[in-house]
Amino acid sequence: MAIYLECPKCHRKQSMTNKACRNCSHKVKKDRRWNKVVYWVYLRHKGLQVWKRIGESLSRAREEEARIRLRLVDEEYEKQDRKIKIEDFFVEHYLPWAKIEKGTWAKDEERFKNHLSRFFGNKYFQNIKTVDIQSYKERRSVERTNYLVSVDEEGKEKERRFTRPTTINRELALLKKIFNLAVSLGKYRGRNPVSDAGSMSDKDSYVPRALSEHEAAVFLEVCCAETRPVFEFALATGIRIGRILSLRWEQIDIQNRSILLTRKSTKKEPHTLPLSDWALDIIQNKPRHLQSPFVFFRLDNGEPFKNLRHGFKNALRLASLDTKIRIHDLRHTYDTWLHARGTPTAIVKDMMGQKTLTMASHYNQSDHLTMLHFSNKITRPTEKYANHIANQAQK
């Protein structure tokens, strides 16, 4: 693609670098100075040659050349984008990248296969618009989750909870990252529809709740004998329930009273947690399977537990506690108990396995009794003044 000029005398098209016409030797440089030449845009694309007459304005010729060039580039990208499906890109490009860069790539794979692939798997990048993202949020928000919220006395399911906005936002964050990676790899050119659609409002998100010591005691009493050590160990150590279910005997050092864990990142940085007297008593009283390397396992086959959400909800119902309490709240309970006993925040950060104080502050919540104790230290000023007058009168 280039810009050519037309000789005013013989009308022969030629390069703009020529000072004189190669056909008739006419001085075209002087005519250019006085805007007496006609400009043409020449295009050669995939065997086709096109000439377009612009006029006597060089600036217009350059603008037309840039416009045609941009249009050709957009058409090439559009043809390339329509050949790539979201599902194919996820398998061929995103998943290999995530296995190297992200420690939680398995969660991304699960979210894509279970939810995103049903809506966008067979679609091409170029065909996904902002309205499709909005439709996805509406359809996902009315879907019920695959776990029970409560059951009736006969054991039948009573209610299933709808998908939370937080869950949908995490799925949209994954889809947004897929689009951004496609842009960086040159597989997609255009605006990110997920960014234009935005995330869902999370005003009604769940507020973490810490159990009191009395509530925790009642809860552990009604737990079944097979799963009670798991929940009790979570209260005694503050370890996430997923880490507890995958805990192996080789990670526990009874002699030094420590537990070796690794953070969920690509670097797999190890860190140790203390094994308290309570946690040590749970470990020592726990029977050990001869063929299973896991600390907590199913008694029938020695395999680790897959999901304890149903058993946790049933125990809450038997203990007459709020069934909206989550398993992760056991970790919040451990953090609350540490702060209630005056443990410094820096030590709490290390005991919770957090890298920064900002991450540890997410769990820093005081229970009601602790806040009530300190709030009672603020008394009515008139009472203090009356006591002061009484003391002065006695003197």
C-alpha positions as a Markdown table, in Angstrom:
| # | Residue | x | y | z |
|---|---|---|---|---|
| 1 | Met | 0.0 | 0.0 | 0.0 |
| 2 | Ala | 1.4 | 3.4 | -1.0 |
| 3 | Ile | 0.5 | 6.9 | -2.2 |
| 4 | Tyr | 1.2 | 7.8 | -5.8 |
| 5 | Leu | 0.8 | 11.1 | -7.7 |
| 6 | Glu | -0.5 | 11.8 | -11.2 |
| 7 | Cys | 1.5 | 13.9 | -13.6 |
| 8 | Pro | -0.7 | 16.9 | -14.7 |
| 9 | Lys | 0.7 | 16.7 | -18.2 |
| 10 | Cys | 0.7 | 13.0 | -19.2 |
| 11 | His | -1.5 | 11.7 | -16.4 |
| 12 | Arg | 1.1 | 9.0 | -15.6 |
| 13 | Lys | 1.0 | 7.6 | -12.0 |
| 14 | Gln | 4.4 | 7.5 | -10.3 |
| 15 | Ser | 6.1 | 7.6 | -6.9 |
| 16 | Met | 6.0 | 10.7 | -4.8 |
| 17 | Thr | 9.8 | 10.7 | -4.5 |
| 18 | Asn | 10.2 | 11.6 | -8.2 |
| 19 | Lys | 11.1 | 15.3 | -8.9 |
| 20 | Ala | 10.2 | 15.0 | -12.6 |
| 21 | Cys | 7.9 | 12.7 | -14.5 |
| 22 | Arg | 9.7 | 9.7 | -15.8 |
| 23 | Asn | 7.4 | 9.6 | -18.9 |
| 24 | Cys | 7.4 | 13.2 | -20.1 |
| 25 | Ser | 10.1 | 14.8 | -17.8 |
| 26 | His | 7.6 | 17.3 | -16.4 |
| 27 | Lys | 8.6 | 19.0 | -13.2 |
| 28 | Val | 6.1 | 17.5 | -10.8 |
| 29 | Lys | 7.9 | 18.8 | -7.7 |
| 30 | Lys | 6.9 | 22.4 | -8.6 |
| 31 | Asp | 3.3 | 21.3 | -9.2 |
| 32 | Arg | 3.2 | 19.6 | -5.8 |
| 33 | Arg | 4.2 | 22.8 | -4.1 |
| 34 | Trp | 1.2 | 24.6 | -5.7 |
| 35 | Asn | -1.2 | 21.6 | -5.1 |
| 36 | Lys | -1.7 | 21.0 | -8.8 |
| 37 | Val | -1.2 | 17.2 | -8.7 |
| 38 | Val | -3.8 | 14.5 | -8.1 |
| 39 | Tyr | -3.0 | 11.8 | -5.5 |
| 40 | Trp | -3.9 | 8.1 | -5.7 |
| 41 | Val | -3.9 | 5.3 | -3.1 |
| 42 | Tyr | -2.6 | 2.1 | -4.4 |
| 43 | Leu | -3.5 | -1.2 | -2.7 |
| 44 | Arg | -2.3 | -4.7 | -3.4 |
| 45 | His | -3.8 | -7.4 | -1.2 |
| 46 | Lys | -3.9 | -11.2 | -1.8 |
| 47 | Gly | -3.4 | -10.9 | -5.6 |
| 48 | Leu | -5.8 | -8.0 | -6.0 |
| 49 | Gln | -4.7 | -4.5 | -7.1 |
| 50 | Val | -6.9 | -1.5 | -6.4 |
| 51 | Trp | -6.4 | 2.2 | -7.3 |
| 52 | Lys | -8.4 | 4.9 | -5.5 |
| 53 | Arg | -8.4 | 8.5 | -6.7 |
| 54 | Ile | -8.2 | 10.9 | -3.7 |
| 55 | Gly | -7.8 | 14.4 | -5.2 |
| 56 | Glu | -5.3 | 17.3 | -4.8 |
| 57 | Ser | -5.0 | 16.9 | -0.9 |
| 58 | Leu | -2.0 | 14.9 | 0.3 |
| 59 | Ser | -3.4 | 14.9 | 3.9 |
| 60 | Arg | -6.6 | 13.3 | 2.7 |
| 61 | Ala | -4.6 | 10.7 | 0.8 |
| 62 | Arg | -2.7 | 9.8 | 3.9 |
| 63 | Glu | -5.8 | 9.6 | 6.0 |
| 64 | Glu | -7.5 | 7.3 | 3.4 |
| 65 | Glu | -4.4 | 5.1 | 3.3 |
| 66 | Ala | -4.4 | 4.7 | 7.1 |
| 67 | Arg | -8.1 | 4.0 | 7.2 |
| 68 | Ile | -7.8 | 1.2 | 4.5 |
| 69 | Arg | -4.8 | -0.3 | 6.3 |
| 70 | Leu | -6.7 | -0.4 | 9.6 |
| 71 | Arg | -9.7 | -2.0 | 8.0 |
| 72 | Leu | -7.6 | -4.7 | 6.4 |
| 73 | Val | -6.0 | -5.4 | 9.8 |
| 74 | Asp | -9.3 | -5.6 | 11.5 |
| 75 | Glu | -10.6 | -8.0 | 8.9 |
| 76 | Glu | -7.6 | -10.3 | 9.3 |
| 77 | Tyr | -8.0 | -10.3 | 13.1 |
| 78 | Glu | -11.7 | -10.9 | 12.8 |
| 79 | Lys | -11.1 | -14.0 | 10.6 |
| 80 | Gln | -8.5 | -15.2 | 13.0 |
| 81 | Asp | -10.7 | -14.7 | 16.1 |
| 82 | Arg | -13.7 | -16.6 | 14.5 |
| 83 | Lys | -11.5 | -19.7 | 14.1 |
| 84 | Ile | -10.8 | -19.9 | 17.9 |
| 85 | Lys | -13.4 | -21.1 | 20.4 |
| 86 | Ile | -13.3 | -20.3 | 24.0 |
| 87 | Glu | -13.1 | -24.0 | 25.0 |
| 88 | Asp | -10.2 | -24.7 | 22.6 |
| 89 | Phe | -8.3 | -21.7 | 23.8 |
| 90 | Phe | -8.8 | -22.7 | 27.4 |
| 91 | Val | -7.4 | -26.2 | 26.8 |
| 92 | Glu | -4.6 | -25.2 | 24.4 |
| 93 | His | -3.3 | -21.9 | 25.9 |
| 94 | Tyr | -4.9 | -20.9 | 29.2 |
| 95 | Leu | -4.6 | -24.2 | 31.2 |
| 96 | Pro | -0.8 | -24.7 | 30.3 |
| 97 | Trp | -0.2 | -21.1 | 31.3 |
| 98 | Ala | -2.2 | -21.4 | 34.6 |
| 99 | Lys | -0.3 | -24.6 | 35.6 |
| 100 | Ile | 2.9 | -22.6 | 35.6 |
| 101 | Glu | 1.7 | -19.2 | 36.9 |
| 102 | Lys | -1.1 | -20.1 | 39.3 |
| 103 | Gly | -1.2 | -22.4 | 42.2 |
| 104 | Thr | -5.0 | -22.5 | 42.0 |
| 105 | Trp | -5.3 | -23.7 | 38.4 |
| 106 | Ala | -7.3 | -26.7 | 39.4 |
| 107 | Lys | -10.1 | -24.4 | 40.7 |
| 108 | Asp | -10.0 | -22.5 | 37.4 |
| 109 | Glu | -10.4 | -25.8 | 35.5 |
| 110 | Glu | -13.3 | -26.8 | 37.7 |
| 111 | Arg | -15.1 | -23.5 | 37.3 |
| 112 | Phe | -14.7 | -23.5 | 33.5 |
| 113 | Lys | -15.8 | -27.1 | 33.0 |
| 114 | Asn | -18.8 | -26.9 | 35.4 |
| 115 | His | -20.2 | -23.5 | 34.5 |
| 116 | Leu | -18.4 | -21.3 | 31.9 |
| 117 | Ser | -18.2 | -24.1 | 29.3 |
| 118 | Arg | -22.0 | -24.6 | 29.4 |
| 119 | Phe | -22.5 | -21.0 | 28.3 |
| 120 | Phe | -19.4 | -20.0 | 26.3 |
| 121 | Gly | -17.6 | -23.2 | 25.5 |
| 122 | Asn | -18.7 | -23.4 | 21.8 |
| 123 | Lys | -18.7 | -19.7 | 21.1 |
| 124 | Tyr | -16.0 | -17.7 | 19.4 |
| 125 | Phe | -14.2 | -14.8 | 21.0 |
| 126 | Gln | -15.6 | -12.3 | 18.5 |
| 127 | Asn | -19.2 | -13.5 | 19.0 |
| 128 | Ile | -19.3 | -12.9 | 22.8 |
| 129 | Lys | -20.8 | -9.5 | 23.6 |
| 130 | Thr | -21.6 | -7.6 | 26.8 |
| 131 | Val | -25.2 | -8.7 | 26.6 |
| 132 | Asp | -24.1 | -12.3 | 26.7 |
| 133 | Ile | -22.2 | -11.6 | 30.0 |
| 134 | Gln | -25.3 | -10.0 | 31.5 |
| 135 | Ser | -27.4 | -13.0 | 30.4 |
| 136 | Tyr | -24.9 | -15.3 | 32.1 |
| 137 | Lys | -25.1 | -13.4 | 35.4 |
| 138 | Glu | -28.9 | -13.5 | 35.3 |
| 139 | Arg | -29.1 | -17.3 | 34.5 |
| 140 | Arg | -26.4 | -18.2 | 37.0 |
| 141 | Ser | -28.0 | -16.2 | 39.8 |
| 142 | Val | -31.2 | -18.2 | 39.6 |
| 143 | Glu | -29.5 | -21.6 | 39.6 |
| 144 | Arg | -29.5 | -23.5 | 42.8 |
| 145 | Thr | -26.3 | -24.9 | 44.3 |
| 146 | Asn | -25.6 | -28.6 | 44.4 |
| 147 | Tyr | -25.5 | -28.8 | 48.2 |
| 148 | Leu | -28.3 | -28.9 | 50.8 |
| 149 | Val | -29.0 | -26.0 | 53.1 |
| 150 | Ser | -31.4 | -27.9 | 55.4 |
| 151 | Val | -33.3 | -31.1 | 55.6 |
| 152 | Asp | -36.6 | -32.0 | 57.2 |
| 153 | Glu | -37.3 | -34.6 | 59.9 |
| 154 | Glu | -37.8 | -37.3 | 57.3 |
| 155 | Gly | -34.4 | -36.6 | 55.8 |
| 156 | Lys | -35.7 | -35.0 | 52.6 |
| 157 | Glu | -34.1 | -31.9 | 51.2 |
| 158 | Lys | -35.9 | -28.8 | 52.3 |
| 159 | Glu | -34.1 | -26.0 | 50.6 |
| 160 | Arg | -31.3 | -25.3 | 48.2 |
| 161 | Arg | -29.4 | -22.1 | 48.2 |
| 162 | Phe | -29.1 | -20.0 | 45.1 |
| 163 | Thr | -25.7 | -19.2 | 43.7 |
| 164 | Arg | -24.1 | -16.4 | 45.6 |
| 165 | Pro | -22.9 | -13.2 | 43.8 |
| 166 | Thr | -19.3 | -13.9 | 45.1 |
| 167 | Thr | -19.3 | -17.3 | 43.3 |
| 168 | Ile | -20.5 | -15.7 | 40.0 |
| 169 | Asn | -17.9 | -12.9 | 40.3 |
| 170 | Arg | -15.1 | -15.5 | 40.6 |
| 171 | Glu | -16.3 | -17.2 | 37.4 |
| 172 | Leu | -16.5 | -13.8 | 35.6 |
| 173 | Ala | -12.9 | -13.0 | 36.8 |
| 174 | Leu | -11.7 | -16.3 | 35.2 |
| 175 | Leu | -13.5 | -15.4 | 31.9 |
| 176 | Lys | -12.0 | -11.9 | 32.0 |
| 177 | Lys | -8.5 | -13.4 | 32.5 |
| 178 | Ile | -9.1 | -15.7 | 29.5 |
| 179 | Phe | -9.9 | -12.7 | 27.3 |
| 180 | Asn | -6.9 | -10.7 | 28.5 |
| 181 | Leu | -4.6 | -13.7 | 27.9 |
| 182 | Ala | -6.0 | -14.0 | 24.4 |
| 183 | Val | -5.2 | -10.4 | 23.7 |
| 184 | Ser | -1.7 | -10.7 | 25.0 |
| 185 | Leu | -1.1 | -13.8 | 22.8 |
| 186 | Gly | -2.6 | -12.1 | 19.7 |
| 187 | Lys | -5.5 | -14.4 | 19.5 |
| 188 | Tyr | -8.2 | -11.7 | 20.0 |
| 189 | Arg | -8.4 | -8.0 | 19.3 |
| 190 | Gly | -11.0 | -5.9 | 20.8 |
| 191 | Arg | -12.6 | -4.8 | 24.0 |
| 192 | Asn | -13.1 | -7.2 | 26.9 |
| 193 | Pro | -16.8 | -7.8 | 27.3 |
| 194 | Val | -16.5 | -8.9 | 30.9 |
| 195 | Ser | -14.9 | -5.5 | 31.8 |
| 196 | Asp | -17.8 | -3.7 | 30.1 |
| 197 | Ala | -20.4 | -5.8 | 31.9 |
| 198 | Gly | -18.8 | -5.4 | 35.3 |
| 199 | Ser | -19.3 | -7.6 | 38.4 |
| 200 | Met | -22.3 | -8.4 | 40.4 |
| 201 | Ser | -23.2 | -6.4 | 43.5 |
| 202 | Asp | -22.2 | -8.2 | 46.7 |
| 203 | Lys | -24.1 | -6.2 | 49.3 |
| 204 | Asp | -25.8 | -9.3 | 50.7 |
| 205 | Ser | -22.5 | -11.2 | 51.1 |
| 206 | Tyr | -22.1 | -13.4 | 54.1 |
| 207 | Val | -20.5 | -11.9 | 57.2 |
| 208 | Pro | -18.1 | -14.3 | 59.0 |
| 209 | Arg | -19.3 | -15.5 | 62.4 |
| 210 | Ala | -17.1 | -16.8 | 65.2 |
| 211 | Leu | -18.5 | -19.4 | 67.6 |
| 212 | Ser | -18.3 | -18.9 | 71.3 |
| 213 | Glu | -16.7 | -21.5 | 73.5 |
| 214 | His | -20.1 | -22.7 | 74.7 |
| 215 | Glu | -21.4 | -23.0 | 71.1 |
| 216 | Ala | -18.3 | -24.8 | 70.0 |
| 217 | Ala | -18.6 | -27.3 | 72.9 |
| 218 | Val | -22.3 | -28.0 | 72.0 |
| 219 | Phe | -21.4 | -28.4 | 68.3 |
| 220 | Leu | -18.6 | -30.9 | 68.9 |
| 221 | Glu | -20.9 | -32.9 | 71.2 |
| 222 | Val | -23.4 | -33.5 | 68.4 |
| 223 | Cys | -20.9 | -34.3 | 65.7 |
| 224 | Cys | -20.6 | -37.9 | 64.6 |
| 225 | Ala | -17.5 | -39.8 | 65.9 |
| 226 | Glu | -16.0 | -40.1 | 62.4 |
| 227 | Thr | -16.0 | -36.4 | 61.5 |
| 228 | Arg | -15.6 | -34.8 | 65.0 |
| 229 | Pro | -11.8 | -35.0 | 65.0 |
| 230 | Val | -11.7 | -33.0 | 61.8 |
| 231 | Phe | -13.8 | -30.1 | 63.0 |
| 232 | Glu | -12.1 | -30.2 | 66.4 |
| 233 | Phe | -8.7 | -30.1 | 64.8 |
| 234 | Ala | -9.8 | -27.1 | 62.8 |
| 235 | Leu | -10.8 | -25.2 | 66.0 |
| 236 | Ala | -7.5 | -26.2 | 67.6 |
| 237 | Thr | -5.2 | -25.1 | 64.8 |
| 238 | Gly | -7.1 | -22.7 | 62.5 |
| 239 | Ile | -6.0 | -24.6 | 59.4 |
| 240 | Arg | -8.3 | -24.5 | 56.4 |
| 241 | Ile | -10.6 | -27.6 | 56.1 |
| 242 | Gly | -9.2 | -28.5 | 52.7 |
| 243 | Arg | -5.6 | -28.6 | 54.2 |
| 244 | Ile | -6.8 | -30.8 | 57.1 |
| 245 | Leu | -8.5 | -33.3 | 54.8 |
| 246 | Ser | -5.3 | -33.6 | 52.7 |
| 247 | Leu | -2.9 | -33.7 | 55.8 |
| 248 | Arg | -0.4 | -36.5 | 55.8 |
| 249 | Trp | 1.5 | -38.0 | 58.7 |
| 250 | Glu | 4.8 | -37.0 | 57.1 |
| 251 | Gln | 3.8 | -33.3 | 57.6 |
| 252 | Ile | 3.4 | -33.7 | 61.4 |
| 253 | Asp | 6.4 | -33.6 | 63.7 |
| 254 | Ile | 5.3 | -34.8 | 67.1 |
| 255 | Gln | 8.7 | -34.4 | 68.6 |
| 256 | Asn | 9.1 | -30.8 | 67.7 |
| 257 | Arg | 5.3 | -30.2 | 67.9 |
| 258 | Ser | 4.9 | -28.6 | 64.5 |
| 259 | Ile | 2.9 | -29.0 | 61.3 |
| 260 | Leu | 4.5 | -28.4 | 57.9 |
| 261 | Leu | 2.3 | -26.8 | 55.3 |
| 262 | Thr | 2.8 | -25.1 | 51.9 |
| 263 | Arg | 1.0 | -22.0 | 50.7 |
| 264 | Lys | -1.2 | -22.3 | 47.6 |
| 265 | Ser | 1.1 | -20.5 | 45.2 |
| 266 | Thr | 3.4 | -21.4 | 42.3 |
| 267 | Lys | 6.4 | -21.1 | 44.6 |
| 268 | Lys | 4.9 | -23.5 | 47.2 |
| 269 | Glu | 6.6 | -21.7 | 50.1 |
| 270 | Pro | 6.6 | -23.9 | 53.2 |
| 271 | His | 5.7 | -22.7 | 56.6 |
| 272 | Thr | 5.3 | -24.4 | 60.0 |
| 273 | Leu | 2.4 | -24.1 | 62.5 |
| 274 | Pro | 2.6 | -25.0 | 66.2 |
| 275 | Leu | 1.0 | -28.2 | 67.5 |
| 276 | Ser | -0.8 | -27.1 | 70.7 |
| 277 | Asp | -1.6 | -29.5 | 73.6 |
| 278 | Trp | -5.2 | -29.7 | 72.3 |
| 279 | Ala | -4.2 | -30.5 | 68.8 |
| 280 | Leu | -1.5 | -33.0 | 70.0 |
| 281 | Asp | -4.1 | -34.8 | 72.1 |
| 282 | Ile | -6.4 | -35.1 | 69.0 |
| 283 | Ile | -3.5 | -36.6 | 66.9 |
| 284 | Gln | -2.4 | -39.0 | 69.6 |
| 285 | Asn | -6.0 | -40.3 | 70.2 |
| 286 | Lys | -6.6 | -40.6 | 66.4 |
| 287 | Pro | -6.3 | -44.2 | 65.2 |
| 288 | Arg | -3.9 | -44.7 | 62.3 |
| 289 | His | -4.7 | -46.6 | 59.1 |
| 290 | Leu | -2.0 | -49.1 | 58.1 |
| 291 | Gln | -2.3 | -48.4 | 54.4 |
| 292 | Ser | -3.4 | -44.8 | 54.3 |
| 293 | Pro | -0.9 | -41.9 | 54.6 |
| 294 | Phe | -3.7 | -39.4 | 55.6 |
| 295 | Val | -4.2 | -38.3 | 59.2 |
| 296 | Phe | -8.0 | -38.0 | 58.8 |
| 297 | Phe | -9.7 | -40.6 | 56.7 |
| 298 | Arg | -12.9 | -42.6 | 56.3 |
| 299 | Leu | -13.1 | -45.6 | 58.6 |
| 300 | Asp | -14.5 | -48.0 | 55.9 |
| 301 | Asn | -11.8 | -47.6 | 53.2 |
| 302 | Gly | -9.0 | -45.4 | 54.6 |
| 303 | Glu | -9.6 | -42.8 | 51.8 |
| 304 | Pro | -9.7 | -39.1 | 52.7 |
| 305 | Phe | -12.9 | -37.2 | 53.1 |
| 306 | Lys | -14.2 | -35.5 | 49.9 |
| 307 | Asn | -16.8 | -33.1 | 51.3 |
| 308 | Leu | -18.0 | -32.6 | 54.9 |
| 309 | Arg | -20.5 | -29.8 | 54.1 |
| 310 | His | -23.5 | -32.0 | 54.6 |
| 311 | Gly | -22.3 | -33.3 | 57.9 |
| 312 | Phe | -21.4 | -29.9 | 59.1 |
| 313 | Lys | -24.8 | -28.5 | 58.3 |
| 314 | Asn | -26.5 | -31.4 | 60.1 |
| 315 | Ala | -24.4 | -30.9 | 63.2 |
| 316 | Leu | -25.4 | -27.2 | 63.3 |
| 317 | Arg | -29.0 | -28.1 | 63.0 |
| 318 | Leu | -28.7 | -30.7 | 65.9 |
| 319 | Ala | -26.9 | -28.1 | 68.0 |
| 320 | Ser | -29.7 | -25.5 | 67.3 |
| 321 | Leu | -27.2 | -23.1 | 65.7 |
| 322 | Asp | -27.6 | -21.0 | 62.6 |
| 323 | Thr | -27.3 | -23.2 | 59.6 |
| 324 | Lys | -25.8 | -20.3 | 57.6 |
| 325 | Ile | -22.5 | -20.8 | 59.5 |
| 326 | Arg | -19.8 | -22.0 | 57.1 |
| 327 | Ile | -17.0 | -24.5 | 57.7 |
| 328 | His | -14.5 | -21.7 | 57.1 |
| 329 | Asp | -15.9 | -19.9 | 60.1 |
| 330 | Leu | -14.0 | -22.4 | 62.3 |
| 331 | Arg | -10.9 | -20.7 | 61.1 |
| 332 | His | -12.4 | -17.3 | 62.0 |
| 333 | Thr | -13.3 | -18.7 | 65.4 |
| 334 | Tyr | -9.7 | -19.7 | 66.0 |
| 335 | Asp | -8.5 | -16.2 | 65.1 |
| 336 | Thr | -11.1 | -14.6 | 67.3 |
| 337 | Trp | -10.1 | -16.8 | 70.3 |
| 338 | Leu | -6.4 | -15.9 | 69.8 |
| 339 | His | -7.2 | -12.1 | 69.9 |
| 340 | Ala | -9.5 | -12.5 | 72.8 |
| 341 | Arg | -6.6 | -14.0 | 74.8 |
| 342 | Gly | -4.3 | -11.0 | 74.0 |
| 343 | Thr | -2.2 | -12.7 | 71.4 |
| 344 | Pro | -0.1 | -10.0 | 69.4 |
| 345 | Thr | -1.3 | -9.5 | 65.9 |
| 346 | Ala | 2.2 | -10.3 | 64.4 |
| 347 | Ile | 2.1 | -13.7 | 66.1 |
| 348 | Val | -1.5 | -14.3 | 65.0 |
| 349 | Lys | -0.4 | -13.7 | 61.4 |
| 350 | Asp | 2.3 | -16.4 | 61.7 |
| 351 | Met | -0.1 | -18.8 | 63.4 |
| 352 | Met | -2.7 | -18.3 | 60.7 |
| 353 | Gly | -0.1 | -18.9 | 58.0 |
| 354 | Gln | -0.6 | -15.4 | 56.4 |
| 355 | Lys | 2.2 | -13.6 | 54.6 |
| 356 | Thr | 1.1 | -10.0 | 55.5 |
| 357 | Leu | -0.7 | -8.2 | 58.2 |
| 358 | Thr | -3.3 | -7.0 | 55.7 |
| 359 | Met | -4.3 | -10.6 | 54.9 |
| 360 | Ala | -4.4 | -11.5 | 58.6 |
| 361 | Ser | -6.7 | -8.5 | 59.4 |
| 362 | His | -9.3 | -10.2 | 57.2 |
| 363 | Tyr | -9.8 | -12.7 | 60.1 |
| 364 | Asn | -9.3 | -10.2 | 62.9 |
| 365 | Gln | -12.8 | -10.1 | 64.5 |
| 366 | Ser | -13.6 | -9.8 | 68.1 |
| 367 | Asp | -16.5 | -11.8 | 69.5 |
| 368 | His | -19.5 | -10.3 | 71.3 |
| 369 | Leu | -18.4 | -11.0 | 74.8 |
| 370 | Thr | -14.9 | -9.5 | 74.3 |
| 371 | Met | -16.4 | -6.3 | 72.8 |
| 372 | Leu | -19.0 | -6.2 | 75.6 |
| 373 | His | -16.2 | -6.4 | 78.2 |
| 374 | Phe | -14.3 | -3.5 | 76.8 |
| 375 | Ser | -17.4 | -1.5 | 76.0 |
| 376 | Asn | -18.4 | -1.7 | 79.7 |
| 377 | Lys | -15.3 | 0.2 | 80.6 |
| 378 | Ile | -17.0 | 3.3 | 79.1 |
| 379 | Thr | -19.3 | 4.6 | 81.8 |
| 380 | Arg | -21.7 | 7.5 | 82.0 |
| 381 | Pro | -19.8 | 10.8 | 82.8 |
| 382 | Thr | -22.3 | 11.9 | 85.3 |
| 383 | Glu | -21.6 | 8.9 | 87.4 |
| 384 | Lys | -17.9 | 9.7 | 87.5 |
| 385 | Tyr | -18.7 | 13.3 | 88.4 |
| 386 | Ala | -21.1 | 12.2 | 91.2 |
| 387 | Asn | -18.4 | 9.8 | 92.6 |
| 388 | His | -15.9 | 12.7 | 92.5 |
| 389 | Ile | -18.3 | 14.9 | 94.5 |
| 390 | Ala | -18.9 | 12.2 | 97.1 |
| 391 | Asn | -15.2 | 11.6 | 97.6 |
| 392 | Gln | -14.6 | 15.4 | 98.0 |
| 393 | Ala | -17.4 | 15.5 | 100.6 |
| 394 | Gln | -15.9 | 12.7 | 102.6 |
| 395 | Lys | -12.6 | 14.5 | 102.8 |
